[in-house]
């Protein structure tokens, strides 16, 4: 199961902090254009140097379910580090590298983003993964034209010109213009990645995701992940200890 969980979890972390205030609500401005909504989304992008803390993850698919807690460390634009208790499972992501190892079966994976892109049917890089962690759009909304409408107290953005292979939907909450939901799908391949940010919280006058729910559908398989975030600290000095143990067997993600 760990070989399924780690790649998906790598893509779908969210963040929180102690002494936080949950942010809800926000009034819809029906006169905002798609361009203005996108401008506000990037104006509210999180400003930080590092993030560290823990989170509880509940995973479920068609065959099994499991809950566990991991430690998280992150340095903006440079590294994402994840560790299970006692370092039994560790993962390290940089702009050029995606790697994790598992002491339970003495295995490891060490490669680039092409493997994860193929696994989830979505073209990935470090910037896109980082955006997912922070409640930002996985795609750069400033590079294309979008149509905007309003549904269930959120702004909905869809590409003005439909894409040939993908369907894309971004829902942006009105209070701080962070992502409420983003979905990328490949209907012909029966692949869907849906990431819902249930609510946000204010930490040191900065807005972070508070809860996140993920559904990843790959062919006939569906995986669900619910994440609860605890004890995150911003801008403390952090290290990223990571070294694949000698004698471990390399695995291939399929």
C-alpha positions in Angstrom: 0.0 0.0 0.0 2.8 2.4 0.8 3.9 2.4 -2.9 0.4 3.8 -3.7 0.2 6.2 -0.8 3.5 8.1 -1.1 3.2 9.3 -4.7 -0.4 10.5 -4.1 0.4 12.1 -0.8 3.4 13.9 -2.3 0.9 15.7 -4.6 -1.7 16.5 -2.1 -0.4 17.9 1.2 -1.9 20.9 2.9 -0.8 23.0 5.8 -1.8 24.3 9.2 -0.5 25.7 12.4 -1.0 25.9 16.2 -3.0 28.9 17.5 -4.8 29.3 14.3 -8.2 30.7 13.3 -10.3 28.9 10.7 -11.4 31.2 7.9 -14.8 30.8 6.4 -17.4 32.9 4.5 -16.8 35.8 2.2 -19.1 37.7 0.0 -19.3 37.1 -3.7 -18.8 40.1 -6.0 -20.9 39.3 -9.1 -19.2 42.0 -11.1 -15.7 40.6 -11.0 -14.3 39.4 -14.3 -12.2 36.2 -14.8 -9.1 38.4 -15.2 -9.8 40.2 -11.8 -10.5 36.9 -10.0 -7.2 35.5 -11.3 -5.3 38.7 -10.3 -6.7 38.5 -6.8 -5.7 34.8 -6.6 -2.1 35.6 -7.2 -2.1 38.7 -5.1 -3.0 36.5 -2.1 -0.2 33.9 -2.7 1.4 32.8 0.5 4.7 34.5 1.4 7.0 32.2 3.4 10.5 30.8 3.6 9.9 27.4 5.4 7.1 25.3 6.8 7.4 22.4 9.3 5.0 20.3 11.3 2.9 17.1 11.3 -0.2 15.9 9.7 -2.6 12.9 10.0 -3.5 11.2 6.8 -6.4 8.7 6.3 -6.1 6.7 3.1 -8.7 4.4 1.5 -9.0 2.6 -1.8 -11.0 -0.3 -3.1 -8.9 -2.9 -1.3 -7.7 -1.4 2.0 -7.6 1.6 4.4 -5.0 3.0 6.6 -4.3 6.0 8.9 -0.9 7.4 9.8 0.9 10.5 10.9 4.0 12.0 9.2 6.3 15.0 9.7 6.6 17.6 7.0 9.3 20.1 6.2 9.3 22.4 3.2 11.6 25.2 1.9 10.0 27.4 -0.7 11.0 26.6 -4.3 13.7 24.1 -3.0 12.6 21.1 -1.1 9.7 19.1 0.4 10.6 16.4 3.0 8.3 13.8 4.6 9.0 11.3 7.3 7.0 8.6 9.1 7.7 7.9 12.8 11.2 6.5 13.4 12.1 7.3 9.7 10.5 4.0 8.6 9.3 5.8 5.4 10.9 9.0 4.1 10.4 11.0 1.0 12.4 13.9 -0.5 11.3 16.1 -3.4 13.4 18.8 -5.1 12.9 20.6 -8.5 14.8 17.8 -10.2 14.3 14.8 -8.0 11.4 12.6 -6.5 12.6 10.0 -4.1 11.3 7.9 -1.2 12.3 4.7 0.7 10.5 2.2 2.8 12.3 0.3 5.6 9.4 -2.2 6.0 10.4 -3.9 2.7 13.9 -2.4 2.1 12.8 -0.7 -1.1 13.3 2.7 -2.7 12.3 4.9 -5.6 14.5 7.6 -7.0 13.6 9.4 -10.2 12.2 12.5 -11.7 8.7 13.9 -12.1 8.0 11.9 -15.3 7.1 8.8 -13.3 4.6 10.6 -11.1 3.2 12.4 -14.2 2.6 9.1 -15.9 1.1 7.6 -12.7 -1.5 10.3 -12.2 -2.0 11.3 -15.8 -1.1 14.9 -15.2 2.1 16.7 -16.3 3.9 17.6 -13.0 6.9 19.6 -11.8 8.0 20.9 -8.5 6.2 24.2 -8.9 2.9 22.5 -9.5 3.3 20.2 -6.5 4.2 23.2 -4.3 1.1 25.1 -5.5 -1.0 22.2 -4.5 0.4 22.3 -1.0 -0.4 26.0 -0.6 -3.9 26.2 -2.1 -2.7 27.7 -5.3 -3.9 26.7 -8.8 -1.8 23.8 -10.2 -1.7 25.6 -13.6 -0.6 29.2 -14.2 -4.0 30.9 -14.7 -2.3 34.0 -16.2 -1.2 32.2 -19.3 -4.6 31.4 -20.8 -8.0 33.0 -21.0 -10.8 31.7 -18.7 -14.6 32.1 -18.4 -16.0 32.9 -15.0 -19.3 32.1 -13.4 -20.6 31.7 -9.8 -21.9 28.5 -8.2 -22.4 27.6 -4.5 -20.7 30.9 -3.3 -17.5 30.3 -5.3 -16.0 31.7 -8.5 -15.8 29.0 -11.2 -13.1 29.3 -13.8 -12.9 27.1 -16.9 -10.7 27.6 -20.0 -12.3 29.7 -22.7 -10.9 27.4 -25.3 -11.5 23.7 -24.5 -8.4 21.6 -24.2 -8.2 18.5 -26.5 -7.2 15.9 -23.9 -8.0 17.5 -20.5 -11.0 19.0 -18.7 -10.1 21.6 -16.1 -12.1 23.3 -13.4 -10.9 25.8 -10.7 -13.2 27.0 -8.0 -11.9 30.0 -6.0 -13.3 31.0 -2.6 -14.3 34.7 -2.3 -12.7 35.7 1.0 -9.0 35.3 0.2 -9.3 34.1 -3.4 -7.6 30.8 -2.6 -8.5 27.5 -4.4 -11.6 25.8 -3.0 -11.5 22.9 -5.5 -9.4 22.1 -8.5 -10.0 19.2 -10.9 -8.0 17.9 -13.8 -9.4 14.9 -15.8 -8.7 12.9 -18.9 -12.2 11.5 -19.8 -10.8 9.2 -22.5 -8.5 7.5 -20.0 -10.9 7.6 -17.1 -8.5 9.6 -15.0 -9.5 12.3 -12.5 -7.5 14.2 -9.9 -9.9 16.2 -7.6 -8.5 18.2 -4.7 -10.9 20.0 -2.4 -9.8 22.5 0.2 -12.6 22.4 2.8 -11.6 25.6 4.6 -8.7 27.9 5.3 -7.1 29.3 8.4 -5.2 32.4 9.3 -1.7 32.0 10.8 0.4 35.1 11.6 -1.8 37.1 9.2 -1.1 34.6 6.4 -3.7 32.3 4.9 -3.1 28.5 4.7 -5.3 25.5 3.9 -6.8 23.9 6.9 -8.4 20.7 5.6 -8.1 18.9 2.3 -9.9 15.9 0.7 -8.4 14.2 -2.4 -10.0 11.7 -4.8 -7.7 10.2 -7.4 -9.3 8.0 -10.0 -6.9 6.0 -12.2 -8.7 3.7 -14.7 -11.0 1.6 -12.6 -9.3 2.3 -9.3 -10.3 5.1 -6.8 -8.2 6.3 -3.9 -9.4 8.8 -1.3 -7.2 10.8 1.2 -8.3 12.9 4.1 -5.7 15.1 5.8 -5.8 16.8 9.2 -3.0 19.3 9.9 -1.3 20.0 13.2 1.6 21.9 14.8 2.9 23.7 11.7 5.4 26.4 12.2 6.4 29.0 9.6 9.9 30.3 8.8 11.9 28.3 11.3 15.3 27.0 10.4 14.9 23.4 9.1 17.1 20.6 7.8 16.3 17.8 5.3 18.1 14.6 6.4 17.7 12.0 3.6 19.9 9.2 2.4 18.7 5.9 0.8 20.0 3.1 3.0 22.6 0.7 1.5 21.3 -2.6 0.2 17.7 -1.4 -0.6 16.1 -2.6 -3.8 14.9 -0.1 -6.3 11.3 -0.3 -7.4 9.5 0.9 -10.5 6.2 2.9 -10.2 3.5 1.4 -12.5 
